[in-house]
Structures are given as C-alpha cells and as structure tokens.
Amino acid sequence: MIQKGSKVQIHYTLIVDGEKVESSRGGEALSYVHGEGNIIPGLEEELAGLAEGETKDIRVTPEKAYGERDPNAVQEVPKS
C-alpha cells in the first residue's frame, strides 16, 4: 500500500481539456518517494493507499497542481 516513504513507480497518461498531452505508457514509469513533495499534491493525495498493481482514474484540480493559468505570467521568448 502506498504510504509516506514508499518508493513508487507509476505509468500515467496526462489529459488536458480532452487532449492527451503526454504518457509514460510504452516507456519508463515515473518514480518518486511518496510524501516528499516530489509530485503535485493532488496526485500524491489520490495515490495514497493504493495497492501494487491497482489502477485509478485521477482528476487533479488546478488548485492541487500548478494553479490556474495566469495570462500575465506568460512570456514570449525568441527562438534564438
């Protein structure tokens, strides 16, 4: 069971607004130590208590991830 200090490996597919953004399927699993703040809080909360091999669909709100998109924080950077 996933708990604080557990060494965890997960495969994931990230979907934003119905569009697949990235996935670890077919590649290397994401590895982290649970409870050390190495992944977004909403995902870590939802993974707590899962058993090895268990699957779960997880939805993380912006507040429990990186926050709402702030158009004032966007910067355009020249390719050069």
PyMOL commands that set and color helices and strands:
alter all, ss='L'
color gray80, all
select helices_A, chain A and resi 41-47+62-64+71-73
alter helices_A, ss='H'
color red, helices_A
select strands_A, chain A and resi 7-10+13-16+19-23+30-33
alter strands_A, ss='S'
color yellow, strands_A
deselect
rebuild
show_as cartoon
